[in-house]
Amino acid sequence: MPLIQVKTSTAAPATPDVQAMLKNLSAKLAQHTGKPESYVMTAFEAEVPMTFAGTTEPACYVEIKSIGKMKPEQTQAMSQDFCTTLNQSLGVPTNRIYIEFADAQGYMWGWNGSTF
């Protein structure tokens, strides 16, 4: 059930570019977590009013959630990979991207009428 949600203050790229970015993020998240991509969900929201460091220059806020325990070396590698990807896809400088990593307990995540 890995999930990556991207919120950015920038305008959305063209729909095919957004779809390509989400597919790329999905594949990368599956690889980083070792979970089947068939369980990965991605979400994208553009033009979210936000500030970072007291300015309204382009910024991103990203949430990554996964059942189980993410290790420090995992989150470090994901931070580097996803910041680079979002910089290339959206033009947001990597020093204006925050990523929140959250471990989820299976019974706190519902799917298909049940929980994990």
Contacts in CASP RR format, 6 or more apart in sequence:
PFRMAT RR
TARGET T0000
AUTHOR 0000-0000-0000
METHOD contacts of the structure
MODEL  1
MPLIQVKTSTAAPATPDVQAMLKNLSAKLAQHTGKPESYVMTAFEAEVPM
TFAGTTEPACYVEIKSIGKMKPEQTQAMSQDFCTTLNQSLGVPTNRIYIE
FADAQGYMWGWNGSTF
1 35 0 8 1.000
1 39 0 8 1.000
1 40 0 8 1.000
1 41 0 8 1.000
1 65 0 8 1.000
1 66 0 8 1.000
1 67 0 8 1.000
1 104 0 8 1.000
1 106 0 8 1.000
1 109 0 8 1.000
1 111 0 8 1.000
1 116 0 8 1.000
2 29 0 8 1.000
2 30 0 8 1.000
2 33 0 8 1.000
2 35 0 8 1.000
2 39 0 8 1.000
2 40 0 8 1.000
2 41 0 8 1.000
2 64 0 8 1.000
2 65 0 8 1.000
2 66 0 8 1.000
2 67 0 8 1.000
3 40 0 8 1.000
3 41 0 8 1.000
3 42 0 8 1.000
3 43 0 8 1.000
3 63 0 8 1.000
3 64 0 8 1.000
3 65 0 8 1.000
3 66 0 8 1.000
4 25 0 8 1.000
4 26 0 8 1.000
4 29 0 8 1.000
4 40 0 8 1.000
4 41 0 8 1.000
4 42 0 8 1.000
4 43 0 8 1.000
4 62 0 8 1.000
4 63 0 8 1.000
4 64 0 8 1.000
4 82 0 8 1.000
5 42 0 8 1.000
5 43 0 8 1.000
5 44 0 8 1.000
5 45 0 8 1.000
5 62 0 8 1.000
5 63 0 8 1.000
6 25 0 8 1.000
6 42 0 8 1.000
6 43 0 8 1.000
6 44 0 8 1.000
6 45 0 8 1.000
6 60 0 8 1.000
6 61 0 8 1.000
6 62 0 8 1.000
6 86 0 8 1.000
7 45 0 8 1.000
7 48 0 8 1.000
7 50 0 8 1.000
7 60 0 8 1.000
7 61 0 8 1.000
7 62 0 8 1.000
8 44 0 8 1.000
8 45 0 8 1.000
8 46 0 8 1.000
8 47 0 8 1.000
8 48 0 8 1.000
8 58 0 8 1.000
8 59 0 8 1.000
8 60 0 8 1.000
8 61 0 8 1.000
8 86 0 8 1.000
8 90 0 8 1.000
8 92 0 8 1.000
9 47 0 8 1.000
9 48 0 8 1.000
9 49 0 8 1.000
9 50 0 8 1.000
9 56 0 8 1.000
9 58 0 8 1.000
9 59 0 8 1.000
9 60 0 8 1.000
10 46 0 8 1.000
10 47 0 8 1.000
10 58 0 8 1.000
10 60 0 8 1.000
10 90 0 8 1.000
10 91 0 8 1.000
10 92 0 8 1.000
11 46 0 8 1.000
11 47 0 8 1.000
12 18 0 8 1.000
12 44 0 8 1.000
12 46 0 8 1.000
12 47 0 8 1.000
13 21 0 8 1.000
13 89 0 8 1.000
13 90 0 8 1.000
17 89 0 8 1.000
18 44 0 8 1.000
21 44 0 8 1.000
21 85 0 8 1.000
21 89 0 8 1.000
21 90 0 8 1.000
22 42 0 8 1.000
22 44 0 8 1.000
23 42 0 8 1.000
24 85 0 8 1.000
24 89 0 8 1.000
25 42 0 8 1.000
25 82 0 8 1.000
25 85 0 8 1.000
26 37 0 8 1.000
26 40 0 8 1.000
26 41 0 8 1.000
26 42 0 8 1.000
27 37 0 8 1.000
28 78 0 8 1.000
28 81 0 8 1.000
28 82 0 8 1.000
28 85 0 8 1.000
29 40 0 8 1.000
29 42 0 8 1.000
29 64 0 8 1.000
29 78 0 8 1.000
30 36 0 8 1.000
30 37 0 8 1.000
30 40 0 8 1.000
32 74 0 8 1.000
32 77 0 8 1.000
32 78 0 8 1.000
32 81 0 8 1.000
33 66 0 8 1.000
33 70 0 8 1.000
33 74 0 8 1.000
35 66 0 8 1.000
48 61 0 8 1.000
49 56 0 8 1.000
50 56 0 8 1.000
50 59 0 8 1.000
50 61 0 8 1.000
51 59 0 8 1.000
52 59 0 8 1.000
52 96 0 8 1.000
52 98 0 8 1.000
53 96 0 8 1.000
57 96 0 8 1.000
58 90 0 8 1.000
58 91 0 8 1.000
58 92 0 8 1.000
58 93 0 8 1.000
58 96 0 8 1.000
59 92 0 8 1.000
59 96 0 8 1.000
59 97 0 8 1.000
59 98 0 8 1.000
60 86 0 8 1.000
60 90 0 8 1.000
60 92 0 8 1.000
60 96 0 8 1.000
60 97 0 8 1.000
60 98 0 8 1.000
61 97 0 8 1.000
61 98 0 8 1.000
61 100 0 8 1.000
62 82 0 8 1.000
62 86 0 8 1.000
62 97 0 8 1.000
62 98 0 8 1.000
62 99 0 8 1.000
62 100 0 8 1.000
63 99 0 8 1.000
63 100 0 8 1.000
63 102 0 8 1.000
64 78 0 8 1.000
64 82 0 8 1.000
64 99 0 8 1.000
64 100 0 8 1.000
64 101 0 8 1.000
64 102 0 8 1.000
65 101 0 8 1.000
65 102 0 8 1.000
65 103 0 8 1.000
65 104 0 8 1.000
66 102 0 8 1.000
66 103 0 8 1.000
66 104 0 8 1.000
67 103 0 8 1.000
67 104 0 8 1.000
67 105 0 8 1.000
67 106 0 8 1.000
67 109 0 8 1.000
67 116 0 8 1.000
68 103 0 8 1.000
68 104 0 8 1.000
68 105 0 8 1.000
68 106 0 8 1.000
69 103 0 8 1.000
70 78 0 8 1.000
70 101 0 8 1.000
70 103 0 8 1.000
75 101 0 8 1.000
78 99 0 8 1.000
78 101 0 8 1.000
79 99 0 8 1.000
82 97 0 8 1.000
82 99 0 8 1.000
83 94 0 8 1.000
83 97 0 8 1.000
83 99 0 8 1.000
84 94 0 8 1.000
86 92 0 8 1.000
86 94 0 8 1.000
86 97 0 8 1.000
87 93 0 8 1.000
87 94 0 8 1.000
87 97 0 8 1.000
106 115 0 8 1.000
106 116 0 8 1.000
107 115 0 8 1.000
107 116 0 8 1.000
108 115 0 8 1.000
109 115 0 8 1.000
109 116 0 8 1.000
110 116 0 8 1.000
END
